[in-house]
Structures are given as C-alpha cells and as structure tokens.
Amino acid sequence: MEKLLKLKNSFTDQGILISFNGPFTHSIIEEIGNAIKRYLEAEQLTQGTVSDVFSVYIEQTQNVRNYLSKNVSSQNQHNTAILVIGKTNSHYTVSSGNSILKRDVPALVKRLEEINSVEKQNLKAFYKEALRKPRDPESEGAGLGLIIMARKAVDSLDYSFCPLDEEYDFFSLNVTVTGEA
C-alpha cells in the first residue's frame, strides 16, 4: 500500500489528473472519455478547452487502438498502451504511449515532421488538402488525426521513440492545449 501512496503523491506532484495503462478497448476509451468531459466541465473551463482536450484524447486513443489492433497480436506483450492527462499552470497535456513496429517508425517520423513543419496558421488548409488526397489503403486515416491534434496544440507535436526489443520501439506522443476558464 505504501507504493500506491507514493504513486499517488508522484501523480499529484506532476499534475497528473488521469492515467490509464492497459488494453485500449472501445468501451474503455468511451468511459475514460466521459470521465474526462465531466472533470473538465466541473472545472468550469470554456467549451473550447473541454472540446480541445477531449478531441486530442479521442484522436490519440483511436490512433493507438487502431494501430495495436492492426499490428500487434492480442497475445503479444506489446498489446497494451498508456494514456496520461495532466495539468500544468493553464495547460493540459494529453500523452499516449504504445509499442510500434520498428519498420513503421520512419514513416511515422516523416509524417510527424511534415505536420510539425507547417505553420500554425496554415494547418487548416493543410488538413483540407489531406482530406482531398486519395487515401492509401494501407493507412488508417492519412494522418488526419495527427493534423487535428496539431491544430489544437499550443506547440508542435512532441514525440519520442525508445527501443524495446529487436522488433518494437515505444512511441510517446504529447499534445499540449490551452486550458482557459
């Protein structure tokens, strides 16, 4: 029980409001999403802030769920993910992490860098352009969710990769939005 108290205190010190570690099923995503909405509404934040945080949460969890269901066996040790939502000053950060096949890293880095290179004021046009492009049958959504998150983010999409084993890396994505009351 002492470890749990230490974990709780660590979360509090870091401003972590919600953390989930495990498989991302549709029902879990929905329940956590409902809890997030209720929490943010209780904080009396603007509807825009509630919408931005919730939207980033949905995009991240859907990306993780879709990727893992397509690329990782349910019997594999890499089939779980983590989600953390935290608050620092007047900003909310939605972070997710999941295993990713090493062979998929270069294409994801290329897409993230492409999105991060677009000026903030041009992201709406970039999104519309991506919508008009023919969809790659191998793609889960042409990276539209990443563009949506970038549009809502205060800064660039913050990401990293850490080696896990011969076949997988751990992909982390952090998106920070303004939290206005």
N, C-alpha and C positions, 0 to 999 in steps of 0.2 A: 504494500500500500504506500510505502514511502516513495517508491519510484513514480507512482501515479501522481502524488503531490508535487514531486519535482518537475514532472512533465507539465502539470497544470501551471505551476509557477513560471516555468520557462515560456509556455504559450502566452501567459499574461504579460510577461516582460517584453516579449517580441510583438505584442499587439495582435496575436492570432485569435481570430474570432471563431473560425470553423476549420476543422481538419478532418479529412476522411482518408483512410488508407484501406484499399481492398479492391475487389472487382467492381467495375462501373456498370451496373445493370440499369436498364431504363427506369425501373421503379426507384432505385436508389438516387439516380440523378434527379428524378421528379421530386422526391421527398426532401432532399437537401435543397433543391431549388425553392421549394415552398418555404422552408425554414429561413433561407436567406432573405427572401422577399419580406416575410413577416418581421424579421430582425431589422432590416433596413427601414421599413415603413415605421416601425416603433421608434427608430432613431430620429424620426421626423425629417428625413432627408428629402431633397427635391425629387420629384418624379423622374427627372433626367438622371440623377445619380443612381436611384434604385434601378432604373432601366439599364444604365450602362454596366453596372456591376453584374446584374442578372444576365444580361446579354453576353458579357465576357465569360461568365460562368458556364452558360449553356454552350457557347462555341467551344470552349476548352474541353468540357466533359464529352461533348458529342465527338470531337476530334479524337480524343483518347479512346472512347468506346468503339468508334468505327475502326480505328487503326488496330486496336488489340483484337477485335473480333475477326478482322480480315487476315491478320499477320501472325497471331500468336495462338497456339493451341491452348484450350482451357486446362489441359493437363500440365502446361508449362509453368515453371516458376516465375516467368516474366508476364503473366496474365493479369497482374494487379497494377494499380496506379495510386497516386496520391493527389489530393486536392487540398489546398490551404487558402483561406481568405483571411487577410489581415488588414489592420488599420494603423496607419502612422500619420499623425497630425491630421491633415484634411484629405488624405488619400487612402483609397482602398486598393489592395493588391490581390489579384486572383492568380494563384500559382498552381500549375499542374505538373506532374512528372510521371513518365511511363517508359517502359522498355521500348526500344526501337531497333529494328534490324540494322546492322552497320551498313548494309548495302543501300538503305534508304536515307542515310544521313546526308550525303552530298546533295541530293535533290531538295531535301527539306532546307538545308542551309542556303542553297541558291534561292529558293522561294522566299525565305525569311529576309535575306539580304536585299532581294529585289523590292520587297514591300517596305523594308526599313529605309531604302534609298529614296522613296517617293516623299516629296514634301507634304507636310500635313494637309495643307490646303488643296492638294491635288489627289488625295486619297479617294474622294467621292468619284471623281472622273475615272480613276484607276479601277475602282470597283465596277463601275458601269461598263468599262471596257472589258474587264474579265468576264462579266455576265454575257457579253456578246460573242466571246470566243467559243469555238466549238469545244465541247467537253471531251477530255481524254477519258476513254473507257476504263483505264486503269486508275484514274483519280477518284477520290472520294468527293470532290467538290471544287476542284480547280483552285483550292486555297482561298475560297471566298470567306470562310470563317476567319482566317488569319487577317484578311483585309478589314473585315468588320471589327475585329479586335483592335487593329492598328488605328482605325478611325476613332475609336472610343478612348484610346490610350493617351495618357499625358505625354509620354515619351515614346521612343521606339520600343518594339517588342524585344524583351530581354530574354535571351535563351542561352542554354549551355548543354553540352553533352559530356557524360562521364562514362568511360569504359566499364562494362560489367563483366563480360567474358569474351570468348572468341567470336561469338555471333551477334551479341547485343551491346548497345550503349544505353545509358539512361538519359532521356531527353527531358529537360526542365524548361518551362515557359512561364514567364512572369509578365503580367499586364497590369499596369497601374492606371487607375482612373481617379478623377477628382471627386471628392465627397463633399457636396455642398448641402448645407442645412437650409 
